[in-house]
Amino acid sequence: MFLERPAAGQPHRGKVLLALQAHSDDVPLFASGTVIKLIEEGYTGYLLRATNDDMGDAPGLGTAGTIGEAVLGNERDTDEVSRALGCKSHFDLNYNNHRMADISLNELICRLIFIIRLLKVDTVVCWDPWAHDEENPDHYMLARGIEAACWMAGRAHDYPEQFAAGLQPKAVVDKYYYARRPEITRVVDITKQIDKKVEVNRANTAKGPAGHLGSRLRADLAKRNQRLPLLGDDDLTADRNYIKEFEMAGSRELGKRYGVEYAEAFHYIGPGGGSERRVDTYVKDHAVPTKK
């Protein structure tokens, strides 16, 4: 296990990060601190949402809202989440929520390859294709798609018609995979980013478990002539403190295990040590100029 600490300056300037989620609350809950950290360290970030969240709740309406209201609410949230993360832009693939097992995996892979090549992606953050205990088909379908796309995007023989549009092969070998129960190979210290992670989750009101639950609890307690000092004296404070105390508890507990205040866990896969990598290293170390 490797503990990734904050880096000084912007060592990743010029690199591109693609954060992928099946639903509008996936990255906010599992990986937003790390996405914010990497963008602060120089990455140009993009967010991709695979579904339209049409089975999610409508903002402020709970399960009583219509499907259309849910879709629109989650679309608005995704705009705000992307902004709060610091992303340059975002993409919505608009598959039906909980129906991604019905789609063609090859279609999904092709769409992801196109985006990787278009943006020249260096690093992805996504659901782990190898994770245990994953019950949501949208999660594991997106994960399987991105794992294949990261490799195939670098191959000149896969979808060569994209090259006619000016794209070039671009393999992705740097991957942060999150999961409900990840095979942890990397823990990222997000202590400096925790307040921004709170804001990302506060923006996710239509589907996310955080959103405005603090202000709702504050209002419910007021009706009973009660109050929680934690929730402060206004709705904004209530929402922020509720998220930090309850929704960020997992990040806080993980951080304590590794000697930091807040952290996120990943199955990280980086550049390999295969024969091609060894050849590159050997050439760098031993190549000499040719005689004229």
BAFI-641843 format. One line per field, with one value per atom (N, C-alpha, C): residue number from 1; residue in one letter; x, y, z. Coordinates in steps of 0.2 Angstrom, whole numbers, always signed. Example, Ala and Ser with C-alpha at 12.3 -4.5 7.8 and 13.67 -1.06 7.14 Angstrom:
2
n	(1:1:1:2:2:2)
res	(A:A:A:S:S:S)
c1	(+66:+62:+66:+64:+68:+64)
c2	(-28:-22:-16:-11:-5:+0)
c3	(+39:+39:+39:+35:+36:+39)
% end
This chain:
292
n	(1:1:1:2:2:2:3:3:3:4:4:4:5:5:5:6:6:6:7:7:7:8:8:8:9:9:9:10:10:10:11:11:11:12:12:12:13:13:13:14:14:14:15:15:15:16:16:16:17:17:17:18:18:18:19:19:19:20:20:20:21:21:21:22:22:22:23:23:23:24:24:24:25:25:25:26:26:26:27:27:27:28:28:28:29:29:29:30:30:30:31:31:31:32:32:32:33:33:33:34:34:34:35:35:35:36:36:36:37:37:37:38:38:38:39:39:39:40:40:40:41:41:41:42:42:42:43:43:43:44:44:44:45:45:45:46:46:46:47:47:47:48:48:48:49:49:49:50:50:50:51:51:51:52:52:52:53:53:53:54:54:54:55:55:55:56:56:56:57:57:57:58:58:58:59:59:59:60:60:60:61:61:61:62:62:62:63:63:63:64:64:64:65:65:65:66:66:66:67:67:67:68:68:68:69:69:69:70:70:70:71:71:71:72:72:72:73:73:73:74:74:74:75:75:75:76:76:76:77:77:77:78:78:78:79:79:79:80:80:80:81:81:81:82:82:82:83:83:83:84:84:84:85:85:85:86:86:86:87:87:87:88:88:88:89:89:89:90:90:90:91:91:91:92:92:92:93:93:93:94:94:94:95:95:95:96:96:96:97:97:97:98:98:98:99:99:99:100:100:100:101:101:101:102:102:102:103:103:103:104:104:104:105:105:105:106:106:106:107:107:107:108:108:108:109:109:109:110:110:110:111:111:111:112:112:112:113:113:113:114:114:114:115:115:115:116:116:116:117:117:117:118:118:118:119:119:119:120:120:120:121:121:121:122:122:122:123:123:123:124:124:124:125:125:125:126:126:126:127:127:127:128:128:128:129:129:129:130:130:130:131:131:131:132:132:132:133:133:133:134:134:134:135:135:135:136:136:136:137:137:137:138:138:138:139:139:139:140:140:140:141:141:141:142:142:142:143:143:143:144:144:144:145:145:145:146:146:146:147:147:147:148:148:148:149:149:149:150:150:150:151:151:151:152:152:152:153:153:153:154:154:154:155:155:155:156:156:156:157:157:157:158:158:158:159:159:159:160:160:160:161:161:161:162:162:162:163:163:163:164:164:164:165:165:165:166:166:166:167:167:167:168:168:168:169:169:169:170:170:170:171:171:171:172:172:172:173:173:173:174:174:174:175:175:175:176:176:176:177:177:177:178:178:178:179:179:179:180:180:180:181:181:181:182:182:182:183:183:183:184:184:184:185:185:185:186:186:186:187:187:187:188:188:188:189:189:189:190:190:190:191:191:191:192:192:192:193:193:193:194:194:194:195:195:195:196:196:196:197:197:197:198:198:198:199:199:199:200:200:200:201:201:201:202:202:202:203:203:203:204:204:204:205:205:205:206:206:206:207:207:207:208:208:208:209:209:209:210:210:210:211:211:211:212:212:212:213:213:213:214:214:214:215:215:215:216:216:216:217:217:217:218:218:218:219:219:219:220:220:220:221:221:221:222:222:222:223:223:223:224:224:224:225:225:225:226:226:226:227:227:227:228:228:228:229:229:229:230:230:230:231:231:231:232:232:232:233:233:233:234:234:234:235:235:235:236:236:236:237:237:237:238:238:238:239:239:239:240:240:240:241:241:241:242:242:242:243:243:243:244:244:244:245:245:245:246:246:246:247:247:247:248:248:248:249:249:249:250:250:250:251:251:251:252:252:252:253:253:253:254:254:254:255:255:255:256:256:256:257:257:257:258:258:258:259:259:259:260:260:260:261:261:261:262:262:262:263:263:263:264:264:264:265:265:265:266:266:266:267:267:267:268:268:268:269:269:269:270:270:270:271:271:271:272:272:272:273:273:273:274:274:274:275:275:275:276:276:276:277:277:277:278:278:278:279:279:279:280:280:280:281:281:281:282:282:282:283:283:283:284:284:284:285:285:285:286:286:286:287:287:287:288:288:288:289:289:289:290:290:290:291:291:291:292:292:292)
res	(M:M:M:F:F:F:L:L:L:E:E:E:R:R:R:P:P:P:A:A:A:A:A:A:G:G:G:Q:Q:Q:P:P:P:H:H:H:R:R:R:G:G:G:K:K:K:V:V:V:L:L:L:L:L:L:A:A:A:L:L:L:Q:Q:Q:A:A:A:H:H:H:S:S:S:D:D:D:D:D:D:V:V:V:P:P:P:L:L:L:F:F:F:A:A:A:S:S:S:G:G:G:T:T:T:V:V:V:I:I:I:K:K:K:L:L:L:I:I:I:E:E:E:E:E:E:G:G:G:Y:Y:Y:T:T:T:G:G:G:Y:Y:Y:L:L:L:L:L:L:R:R:R:A:A:A:T:T:T:N:N:N:D:D:D:D:D:D:M:M:M:G:G:G:D:D:D:A:A:A:P:P:P:G:G:G:L:L:L:G:G:G:T:T:T:A:A:A:G:G:G:T:T:T:I:I:I:G:G:G:E:E:E:A:A:A:V:V:V:L:L:L:G:G:G:N:N:N:E:E:E:R:R:R:D:D:D:T:T:T:D:D:D:E:E:E:V:V:V:S:S:S:R:R:R:A:A:A:L:L:L:G:G:G:C:C:C:K:K:K:S:S:S:H:H:H:F:F:F:D:D:D:L:L:L:N:N:N:Y:Y:Y:N:N:N:N:N:N:H:H:H:R:R:R:M:M:M:A:A:A:D:D:D:I:I:I:S:S:S:L:L:L:N:N:N:E:E:E:L:L:L:I:I:I:C:C:C:R:R:R:L:L:L:I:I:I:F:F:F:I:I:I:I:I:I:R:R:R:L:L:L:L:L:L:K:K:K:V:V:V:D:D:D:T:T:T:V:V:V:V:V:V:C:C:C:W:W:W:D:D:D:P:P:P:W:W:W:A:A:A:H:H:H:D:D:D:E:E:E:E:E:E:N:N:N:P:P:P:D:D:D:H:H:H:Y:Y:Y:M:M:M:L:L:L:A:A:A:R:R:R:G:G:G:I:I:I:E:E:E:A:A:A:A:A:A:C:C:C:W:W:W:M:M:M:A:A:A:G:G:G:R:R:R:A:A:A:H:H:H:D:D:D:Y:Y:Y:P:P:P:E:E:E:Q:Q:Q:F:F:F:A:A:A:A:A:A:G:G:G:L:L:L:Q:Q:Q:P:P:P:K:K:K:A:A:A:V:V:V:V:V:V:D:D:D:K:K:K:Y:Y:Y:Y:Y:Y:Y:Y:Y:A:A:A:R:R:R:R:R:R:P:P:P:E:E:E:I:I:I:T:T:T:R:R:R:V:V:V:V:V:V:D:D:D:I:I:I:T:T:T:K:K:K:Q:Q:Q:I:I:I:D:D:D:K:K:K:K:K:K:V:V:V:E:E:E:V:V:V:N:N:N:R:R:R:A:A:A:N:N:N:T:T:T:A:A:A:K:K:K:G:G:G:P:P:P:A:A:A:G:G:G:H:H:H:L:L:L:G:G:G:S:S:S:R:R:R:L:L:L:R:R:R:A:A:A:D:D:D:L:L:L:A:A:A:K:K:K:R:R:R:N:N:N:Q:Q:Q:R:R:R:L:L:L:P:P:P:L:L:L:L:L:L:G:G:G:D:D:D:D:D:D:D:D:D:L:L:L:T:T:T:A:A:A:D:D:D:R:R:R:N:N:N:Y:Y:Y:I:I:I:K:K:K:E:E:E:F:F:F:E:E:E:M:M:M:A:A:A:G:G:G:S:S:S:R:R:R:E:E:E:L:L:L:G:G:G:K:K:K:R:R:R:Y:Y:Y:G:G:G:V:V:V:E:E:E:Y:Y:Y:A:A:A:E:E:E:A:A:A:F:F:F:H:H:H:Y:Y:Y:I:I:I:G:G:G:P:P:P:G:G:G:G:G:G:G:G:G:S:S:S:E:E:E:R:R:R:R:R:R:V:V:V:D:D:D:T:T:T:Y:Y:Y:V:V:V:K:K:K:D:D:D:H:H:H:A:A:A:V:V:V:P:P:P:T:T:T:K:K:K:K:K:K)
c1	(+4:+0:+4:+3:+6:+2:+5:+1:+3:-1:+0:-2:+4:+3:+3:+1:+0:+7:+7:+13:+14:+20:+21:+21:+18:+17:+12:+14:+9:+13:+15:+19:+16:+9:+5:+3:+6:+3:+5:+0:+0:-3:-5:-8:-16:-20:-27:-30:-35:-38:-45:-48:-55:-58:-62:-66:-72:-74:-80:-84:-91:-96:-102:-105:-111:-117:-117:-122:-119:-123:-121:-118:-119:-116:-110:-107:-102:-95:-93:-87:-87:-92:-93:-91:-94:-94:-87:-85:-79:-72:-72:-66:-65:-70:-69:-63:-61:-55:-49:-48:-43:-43:-49:-50:-48:-50:-49:-41:-38:-31:-27:-28:-25:-26:-32:-33:-29:-29:-25:-17:-15:-8:-6:-11:-9:-14:-17:-21:-27:-28:-34:-40:-45:-50:-56:-59:-65:-69:-76:-80:-85:-86:-90:-96:-102:-107:-111:-111:-113:-121:-125:-132:-135:-142:-146:-149:-148:-150:-158:-161:-168:-172:-169:-172:-170:-167:-165:-171:-170:-175:-175:-181:-181:-179:-176:-174:-179:-179:-184:-190:-191:-198:-197:-191:-191:-193:-196:-198:-205:-208:-214:-213:-207:-205:-206:-207:-207:-200:-200:-194:-191:-195:-192:-189:-192:-189:-183:-182:-176:-171:-172:-167:-164:-168:-166:-163:-165:-162:-155:-154:-147:-143:-145:-141:-139:-143:-141:-136:-137:-132:-125:-125:-119:-115:-119:-115:-112:-115:-112:-107:-108:-102:-96:-97:-91:-87:-91:-88:-85:-88:-85:-79:-78:-72:-66:-68:-63:-62:-67:-66:-67:-64:-65:-71:-74:-80:-82:-88:-91:-95:-96:-99:-105:-111:-116:-118:-117:-118:-126:-129:-137:-140:-136:-139:-144:-149:-154:-151:-154:-151:-153:-148:-149:-151:-149:-151:-144:-139:-133:-131:-133:-132:-135:-140:-143:-139:-135:-131:-126:-124:-118:-112:-108:-101:-97:-97:-92:-94:-101:-103:-100:-101:-98:-90:-87:-80:-78:-81:-80:-81:-86:-87:-82:-80:-75:-68:-66:-60:-60:-66:-66:-64:-67:-66:-59:-56:-49:-45:-46:-41:-43:-49:-51:-47:-48:-45:-38:-35:-28:-27:-31:-32:-25:-23:-17:-19:-24:-26:-33:-36:-43:-44:-50:-53:-60:-61:-67:-69:-74:-76:-71:-70:-65:-68:-65:-68:-67:-63:-61:-64:-68:-70:-75:-75:-79:-85:-91:-97:-100:-99:-103:-109:-115:-121:-125:-122:-125:-122:-127:-124:-121:-124:-121:-113:-112:-105:-100:-102:-97:-97:-103:-102:-98:-98:-94:-87:-86:-79:-76:-80:-77:-76:-80:-79:-72:-71:-65:-59:-59:-53:-51:-56:-54:-52:-56:-54:-48:-45:-39:-33:-34:-29:-30:-36:-38:-37:-37:-37:-29:-25:-18:-16:-20:-19:-21:-17:-18:-23:-24:-29:-36:-37:-44:-47:-53:-57:-53:-49:-45:-49:-55:-59:-59:-58:-57:-51:-46:-40:-42:-47:-49:-51:-54:-56:-51:-45:-39:-37:-40:-38:-31:-28:-22:-22:-19:-19:-16:-20:-18:-20:-15:-16:-16:-20:-20:-17:-12:-9:-9:-12:-12:-20:-22:-29:-30:-34:-37:-44:-44:-51:-54:-60:-63:-69:-71:-76:-79:-84:-87:-82:-79:-74:-68:-64:-58:-52:-49:-42:-37:-36:-32:-25:-22:-15:-13:-17:-15:-21:-18:-22:-20:-25:-23:-25:-20:-22:-26:-32:-36:-38:-34:-35:-36:-32:-32:-38:-41:-46:-53:-53:-60:-65:-64:-69:-72:-68:-70:-74:-72:-76:-83:-83:-90:-94:-91:-95:-97:-93:-95:-101:-101:-107:-113:-112:-117:-121:-117:-120:-124:-123:-127:-133:-138:-145:-150:-150:-156:-155:-149:-148:-143:-139:-134:-137:-134:-136:-135:-131:-129:-134:-132:-136:-138:-145:-148:-150:-148:-150:-149:-144:-142:-148:-149:-154:-161:-163:-169:-169:-164:-164:-165:-161:-162:-169:-173:-180:-184:-183:-187:-186:-180:-179:-182:-182:-185:-193:-196:-203:-204:-199:-200:-196:-195:-192:-185:-181:-175:-170:-163:-158:-152:-148:-141:-136:-132:-126:-122:-121:-117:-120:-127:-130:-130:-128:-127:-134:-134:-140:-142:-140:-142:-142:-145:-146:-139:-135:-129:-124:-124:-119:-122:-128:-131:-129:-130:-128:-121:-117:-109:-107:-109:-107:-110:-116:-119:-115:-113:-109:-103:-99:-93:-93:-98:-98:-100:-105:-108:-106:-106:-105:-97:-93:-86:-83:-87:-85:-80:-82:-78:-71:-70:-64:-60:-63:-60:-57:-61:-59:-53:-53:-48:-42:-42:-37:-33:-37:-34:-30:-32:-28:-21:-20:-14:-11:-13:-9:-11:-16:-18:-26:-28:-35:-40:-40:-45:-41:-44:-41:-46:-44:-48:-44:-47:-44:-45:-40:-40:-37:-39:-35:-31:-25:-22:-18:-18:-14:-10:-3:+1:+5:+9:+14:+17:+16:+19:+26:+29:+36:+37:+33:+33:+40:+40:+46:+47:+41:+41:+44:+42:+44:+52:+54:+61:+65:+63:+66:+67:+62:+62:+67:+67:+72:+79:+80:+87:+89:+85:+87:+89:+85:+87:+93:+95:+101:+107:+106:+112:+113:+108:+109:+114:+118:+124:+123:+125:+124:+128:+125:+128:+134:+139:+144:+142:+144:+143:+148)
c2	(-6:+0:+6:+11:+17:+23:+27:+33:+39:+41:+47:+54:+57:+64:+70:+75:+81:+83:+85:+87:+94:+97:+104:+106:+112:+115:+111:+111:+108:+103:+97:+92:+89:+89:+86:+91:+97:+102:+99:+99:+96:+90:+87:+80:+81:+76:+76:+70:+72:+67:+66:+60:+59:+55:+58:+55:+52:+46:+43:+40:+41:+39:+36:+31:+29:+34:+36:+41:+47:+52:+58:+59:+54:+54:+50:+46:+41:+44:+49:+52:+57:+61:+65:+61:+55:+51:+47:+44:+40:+43:+48:+50:+57:+61:+69:+72:+70:+73:+72:+66:+64:+68:+68:+72:+79:+82:+89:+90:+85:+86:+85:+81:+80:+86:+89:+95:+101:+101:+107:+106:+100:+98:+98:+101:+103:+99:+94:+90:+95:+94:+97:+91:+93:+87:+88:+82:+81:+76:+77:+72:+69:+62:+58:+55:+56:+52:+47:+41:+36:+36:+37:+36:+43:+43:+49:+50:+45:+45:+45:+42:+43:+39:+35:+31:+35:+40:+44:+49:+51:+56:+63:+66:+73:+77:+83:+88:+90:+89:+92:+88:+83:+80:+72:+70:+63:+58:+53:+48:+50:+56:+58:+62:+64:+67:+63:+66:+62:+60:+56:+53:+59:+63:+69:+74:+75:+80:+77:+70:+67:+68:+67:+67:+75:+79:+86:+88:+86:+88:+85:+79:+76:+79:+81:+84:+91:+95:+101:+100:+95:+93:+91:+88:+86:+92:+97:+103:+106:+106:+110:+106:+99:+95:+96:+96:+97:+103:+108:+115:+115:+112:+111:+107:+102:+98:+102:+107:+111:+108:+104:+101:+106:+105:+110:+109:+102:+101:+94:+92:+85:+83:+76:+72:+68:+68:+63:+58:+52:+47:+45:+46:+46:+39:+34:+27:+27:+23:+22:+20:+22:+20:+13:+9:+2:-2:+0:-3:-4:-3:-3:-10:-15:-22:-24:-20:-22:-19:-14:-11:-15:-14:-17:-15:-19:-17:-14:-17:-14:-7:-6:+1:+6:+4:+8:+9:+3:+4:+8:+8:+12:+20:+21:+28:+31:+26:+28:+29:+25:+25:+32:+34:+40:+46:+46:+51:+52:+46:+45:+48:+46:+49:+56:+58:+65:+70:+68:+72:+71:+66:+63:+62:+58:+56:+53:+55:+52:+47:+49:+46:+46:+40:+39:+38:+40:+38:+35:+29:+26:+20:+17:+11:+5:+1:-4:-10:-12:-18:-25:-25:-31:-31:-26:-26:-31:-32:-37:-34:-38:-35:-30:-29:-24:-27:-24:-26:-22:-16:-12:-13:-15:-16:-10:-4:+2:+2:+1:+2:-3:-10:-14:-14:-12:-11:-5:+0:+6:+4:+0:-2:-6:-11:-16:-12:-7:-3:+1:+4:+9:+5:-1:-5:-7:-9:-11:-5:+0:+6:+9:+9:+12:+8:+2:-2:-1:-2:-2:+5:+10:+17:+18:+14:+15:+11:+7:+2:+5:+5:+8:+4:-3:-7:-7:-4:-3:+3:+3:+8:+13:+11:+16:+21:+20:+26:+32:+32:+38:+42:+39:+42:+47:+45:+50:+56:+56:+62:+66:+64:+67:+65:+60:+57:+52:+51:+47:+42:+36:+32:+35:+33:+36:+31:+27:+22:+26:+23:+25:+20:+22:+17:+19:+24:+27:+27:+23:+22:+21:+25:+25:+22:+16:+13:+13:+15:+15:+10:+8:+3:+3:-1:-1:-5:-10:-13:-14:-9:-10:-14:-17:-20:-14:-12:-6:-6:-3:-3:+5:+9:+16:+20:+24:+28:+35:+40:+47:+51:+55:+60:+66:+67:+72:+77:+78:+82:+89:+92:+98:+100:+94:+95:+93:+92:+90:+95:+101:+106:+107:+106:+106:+100:+94:+88:+89:+92:+94:+98:+103:+107:+103:+98:+94:+90:+87:+83:+87:+93:+98:+100:+100:+101:+95:+89:+84:+83:+87:+87:+82:+81:+76:+69:+67:+59:+58:+62:+61:+60:+56:+55:+61:+66:+72:+78:+81:+87:+91:+92:+96:+93:+87:+83:+87:+91:+94:+100:+104:+109:+106:+100:+96:+94:+91:+89:+95:+100:+106:+109:+109:+111:+106:+99:+94:+95:+97:+97:+104:+109:+115:+114:+110:+109:+105:+102:+99:+103:+109:+114:+111:+108:+106:+108:+108:+110:+106:+105:+102:+108:+109:+114:+113:+106:+105:+108:+109:+112:+119:+123:+130:+133:+139:+144:+145:+142:+143:+137:+137:+131:+129:+134:+132:+129:+132:+129:+122:+121:+114:+109:+111:+106:+104:+109:+108:+104:+106:+102:+95:+94:+87:+83:+85:+81:+80:+85:+83:+78:+79:+75:+67:+67:+60:+57:+61:+58:+57:+61:+61:+56:+53:+49:+43:+40:+35:+37:+43:+46:+48:+50:+52:+46:+40:+34:+31:+31:+29:+33:+39:+43:+42:+41:+39:+33:+28:+22:+23:+28:+29:+36:+38:+44:+51:+52:+58:+59:+65:+67:+64:+65:+62:+59:+53:+50:+46:+44:+40:+34:+28:+22:+20:+17:+15:+9:+5:+0:+3:+5:+9:+5:+6:+3:+8:+7:+12:+9:+13:+10:+4:-1:-8:-9:-15:-16:-21:-22:-27:-26:-30:-30:-23:-20:-14:-9:-8:-3:-4:-11:-12:-10:-11:-9:-1:+2:+10:+12:+9:+11:+9:+3:+1:+6:+8:+13:+19:+22:+28:+28:+23:+22:+21:+17:+15:+17:+21:+23:+28:+28:+33:+36:+42:+45:+41:+41:+38:+42:+39:+43:+45:+52:+55:+53)
c3	(+0:+0:+0:-4:-5:-3:+2:+4:+0:-4:-9:-5:-4:+0:-5:-2:-7:-10:-16:-20:-20:-20:-20:-27:-28:-35:-39:-46:-50:-55:-52:-56:-61:-61:-67:-72:-72:-77:-84:-88:-95:-96:-90:-90:-90:-92:-93:-88:-84:-80:-82:-82:-84:-78:-74:-69:-71:-70:-73:-67:-68:-63:-67:-64:-67:-65:-59:-57:-54:-53:-51:-44:-40:-33:-32:-37:-37:-35:-40:-39:-32:-31:-25:-19:-18:-12:-12:-17:-17:-19:-23:-26:-27:-24:-26:-23:-17:-14:-18:-21:-25:-32:-35:-41:-40:-35:-33:-32:-28:-27:-34:-38:-44:-49:-49:-53:-50:-43:-40:-42:-43:-44:-52:-56:-63:-68:-66:-71:-74:-80:-83:-82:-79:-77:-81:-82:-86:-82:-82:-78:-83:-82:-87:-82:-84:-81:-86:-84:-89:-90:-84:-85:-84:-85:-84:-77:-73:-66:-66:-71:-72:-66:-62:-57:-50:-50:-45:-42:-36:-34:-37:-38:-40:-34:-36:-31:-27:-20:-15:-15:-20:-20:-18:-16:-15:-20:-18:-23:-27:-24:-27:-34:-35:-42:-48:-53:-60:-62:-67:-70:-73:-77:-80:-75:-70:-65:-62:-61:-58:-63:-69:-75:-75:-75:-75:-69:-63:-57:-56:-59:-58:-64:-69:-74:-72:-68:-65:-60:-56:-51:-54:-60:-63:-65:-68:-70:-64:-58:-52:-49:-49:-47:-51:-57:-62:-60:-59:-58:-51:-46:-39:-39:-43:-44:-47:-51:-55:-62:-64:-71:-76:-82:-88:-91:-91:-94:-92:-94:-93:-98:-98:-103:-100:-103:-101:-106:-105:-110:-110:-105:-105:-106:-103:-103:-97:-98:-93:-86:-81:-74:-72:-70:-68:-74:-80:-87:-91:-88:-92:-94:-90:-92:-99:-101:-107:-113:-112:-118:-121:-127:-130:-126:-124:-120:-126:-132:-137:-139:-139:-140:-134:-128:-123:-123:-125:-125:-131:-137:-142:-140:-137:-135:-130:-125:-121:-124:-129:-133:-136:-139:-143:-138:-132:-127:-125:-124:-122:-127:-133:-139:-140:-139:-141:-135:-129:-124:-122:-125:-124:-116:-114:-107:-104:-99:-96:-90:-86:-80:-79:-77:-76:-68:-66:-60:-61:-59:-60:-55:-56:-52:-54:-50:-50:-54:-60:-63:-60:-55:-51:-44:-42:-35:-33:-26:-23:-21:-20:-18:-21:-28:-32:-35:-33:-35:-40:-41:-46:-53:-58:-65:-68:-67:-70:-68:-62:-59:-63:-63:-66:-73:-76:-84:-86:-82:-84:-82:-77:-75:-80:-82:-88:-94:-96:-102:-102:-96:-96:-95:-92:-92:-99:-103:-110:-114:-113:-117:-116:-110:-108:-112:-113:-117:-124:-126:-134:-137:-133:-136:-138:-136:-138:-144:-146:-152:-158:-163:-170:-174:-172:-176:-173:-167:-165:-166:-170:-172:-176:-181:-185:-189:-189:-193:-189:-182:-178:-180:-183:-185:-191:-195:-200:-198:-192:-189:-185:-186:-183:-176:-174:-167:-168:-163:-163:-157:-157:-152:-145:-140:-133:-128:-126:-120:-114:-109:-102:-98:-94:-90:-82:-81:-74:-72:-67:-65:-58:-56:-49:-49:-46:-46:-39:-38:-32:-32:-26:-25:-18:-17:-10:-6:-8:-4:-8:-9:-14:-11:-16:-15:-14:-8:-7:-9:-14:-16:-15:-14:-14:-9:-4:+0:-2:-3:-5:+1:+3:+8:+5:+8:+5:+10:+15:+21:+19:+14:+12:+7:+5:+0:+3:+10:+13:+12:+13:+13:+6:+1:-6:-8:-5:-6:-3:+3:+6:+1:-2:-7:-13:-15:-21:-19:-13:-11:-9:-7:-6:-12:-18:-24:-27:-24:-27:-23:-24:-20:-23:-29:-32:-30:-30:-29:-23:-22:-17:-10:-6:+1:+6:+3:+7:+6:+1:-2:+4:+5:+10:+16:+18:+24:+30:+30:+37:+38:+33:+34:+35:+32:+33:+40:+43:+50:+55:+53:+57:+57:+52:+51:+55:+55:+58:+66:+68:+75:+78:+74:+76:+77:+73:+74:+81:+83:+90:+95:+94:+99:+101:+96:+98:+93:+94:+90:+91:+86:+87:+86:+91:+90:+84:+82:+76:+70:+69:+63:+63:+68:+68:+68:+65:+65:+58:+53:+46:+42:+36:+32:+29:+27:+24:+29:+35:+40:+41:+42:+44:+38:+32:+27:+27:+27:+27:+33:+39:+45:+45:+43:+42:+38:+32:+27:+30:+33:+36:+41:+46:+52:+50:+46:+44:+38:+32:+26:+25:+28:+27:+33:+37:+42:+40:+34:+31:+29:+26:+24:+31:+36:+42:+45:+46:+49:+45:+38:+34:+35:+36:+37:+43:+48:+55:+55:+51:+50:+47:+43:+39:+42:+47:+50:+47:+44:+41:+43:+42:+44:+40:+34:+29:+23:+21:+15:+11:+5:+0:-2:-3:-5:-12:-15:-22:-23:-28:-32:-37:-36:-41:-46:-52:-57:-61:-60:-64:-69:-72:-78:-76:-80:-79:-80:-78:-79:-84:-89:-94:-99:-104:-108:-112:-114:-118:-113:-107:-102:-101:-100:-99:-105:-111:-117:-117:-116:-115:-110:-105:-99:-102:-105:-107:-112:-117:-122:-119:-115:-111:-108:-105:-101:-105:-111:-115:-122:-124:-131:-132:-137:-139:-145:-147:-153:-158:-164:-170:-173:-176:-179:-186:-187:-193:-199)
% end
